[in-house]
Amino acid sequence: MSPTQDPAIAIVGPGNVGTALARRFVAAGFTRIAFGVRSASKIGEAVAEFDGKVTAAEAPAAAAAADIVFLAVPGPAAVSAARDLGDLAGKIVVDCNNPLTWNSGPVWAPPSEGSITAALAAALPGARVIKAFNTFGAEFHADPRLGDTVADVFIAGDDAAAKQALAAVIERAGFRVVDAGPQRNAAVLENLGVLWIHLALAGGHGREVAFKLLGRG
């Protein structure tokens, strides 16, 4: 897939984050967007607000037709949900999730592989797994504006070409991309996501905040 193409996008998990991403991609002019849902009975509910600009199918079919698959499901369900999608070899799989528990605030609770991203890579041979879109709330997934600038999307993964293709999508959607390094740094981004949740929900800063990498120049 060339970064200049209009990719086929599947969003598995039409919850707050998944629906917000769909709104952003529609607003940015992407035309091949589909929700992956658990059952046919969920299709109408998933696309109700999109006036035909987003389709839906049962999750394996949506993923099979996609170039890029965004996983926006509860963290503990990410690996099993991805396995249920079938063969994802060659596809870009974007892990938008954070593994956590709650004890007077969020607590990072990674799987044994070290991060959800690493667990997905181990479970999905041949898939091009990248961590992204996990360090702010759904408000920014839907609208990247942050004062007079835009929210940063930090990405981590080992496939340089996949990162380039995903970065083109992220930038077209109106965000700024920050390459956070190899897949091992997905664990760092999960901790950044946990920090955002703490600041927003336990620390009293509210949800209308996002991290920004700033420089002097």
Salt bridges, closest charged atoms under 4 A:
ASP6 OD1 - ARG172 NH1 3.43
GLU49 OE2 - ARG23 NE 2.89
ASP95 OD2 - LYS131 NZ 2.77
GLU139 OE2 - ARG207 NE 2.58
ASP143 OD2 - ARG145 NH2 2.60
ASP152 OD2 - ARG176 NH1 3.03
ASP152 OD1 - LYS212 NZ 2.86
ASP159 OD2 - ARG128 NE 2.85
ASP179 OD1 - LYS163 NZ 2.72
GLU190 OE2 - LYS131 NZ 2.76
